[in-house]
Amino acid sequence: MENYSLLKVIGEGSFGRAVLVRCKSSQEHYVMKEVQLPKNSRREAILLSTMKHPHIVAFREAFEADDLLCIVMEYCSRGDLLRRIQHQKTPSSILKWFAQMCVGAKHIHDKQVLHRDLKSKVLKIMGPIKLGDFGSACILNSASLLKGLCSYICWDPRMYVAPEIWDNRPYNNKSDVWSLGCVLYELCTLRHPAPSWKSLILKVCRGAYPPLPSRLPYELHHLVKQMFKTDPRDRPSLHTILTSHRALRLQHQDVKVRLHATLRWRIPPEQQ
Ligand SMILES: Nc1ncnc2c1ncn2[C@@H]1O[C@H](COP(=O)(O)OP(=O)(O)OP(=O)(O)O)[C@@H](O)[C@H]1O
């Protein structure tokens, strides 16, 4: 704690507050999330520390002080997608942002982790989109069957939860795909697909949602339709989404090239 100067509280979450801090030695800004112990486990810090990716908020360190778990992470100075979603985007910028969030989420799925709380608020902006807030994430263990809202910790009023969870059926990485479908829908229409709980459960979760504006390209209509498949087995994985659409494929390749360049830069030449 003594390595950082506390600058201001930038928000309060259900598990504690988020504070903007400055590192005394480097003078760089970070966000320190203070999580009440033992209310929340150390899972968020552990999972975040294993994720190193250009589209995931970077972990710096975690430590315990005064019954609090302090998680220090990259400061995403441009806020979150929820705030930026107010303004209409062009189809190409929608696809660009969407590809970035899919690339970040695919990285965590490749590590057998489910985010379980994907929504426009956890998508931070730092130039590129970065996935944050791993407080509800869990490891997808093939031996265990994840099922129902009780084990699905997230309970978000903006309703990004997939139909299989409402129906108390087993869920997996495809439930994160549904949530990202909701974010894509919001980017396209500037509103959530369901105006109320009733319409979410009786309509959207049964495959009926207000159509996207006809001026948007077929690609976006098709993506939303696929991601809102009510049976998770019919819903594409993030790998399929990123490889079967040209615009998304290009973004995916671009991230891989940048990631490779960063790694090459970090690894001493004699070890490359
Ligand atoms: N790395 C970050 N960079 C910039 N702002 C952040 C960062 N992490 C969190 N914030 C902001 O701090 C506030 C609190 O975030 P936090 O993750 O603690 O809770 P929350 O997402 O608001 O709520 P909950 O965890 O209950 O869903 C939010 O406004 C969030 O956008």
The ligand as an ORCA input file, in Angstrom:
! r2SCAN-3c Opt
* xyz 0 1
  N      -8.953     -0.879    -14.734
  C      -9.838      0.106    -14.652
  N      -9.641      1.275    -15.304
  C     -10.552      2.284    -15.202
  N     -11.701      2.214    -14.493
  C     -11.953      1.079    -13.825
  C     -11.049     -0.032    -13.858
  N     -11.571     -1.037    -13.098
  C     -12.733     -0.566    -12.610
  N     -12.980      0.694    -13.036
  C     -14.144      1.517    -12.712
  O     -14.330      1.532    -11.308
  C     -15.721      1.412    -10.985
  C     -15.914      0.256    -10.005
  O     -15.536     -0.937    -10.666
  P     -15.703     -2.368    -10.024
  O     -15.155     -3.349    -11.011
  O     -15.135     -2.359     -8.648
  O     -17.246     -2.570     -9.834
  P     -18.441     -2.519    -10.867
  O     -18.041     -3.196    -12.139
  O     -18.922     -1.093    -10.971
  O     -19.540     -3.346    -10.113
  P     -19.639     -4.923     -9.850
  O     -18.277     -5.454     -9.576
  O     -20.546     -4.977     -8.685
  O     -20.248     -5.479    -11.120
  C     -16.468      1.274    -12.304
  O     -16.969      2.536    -12.672
  C     -15.408      0.857    -13.276
  O     -15.677      1.292    -14.609
*
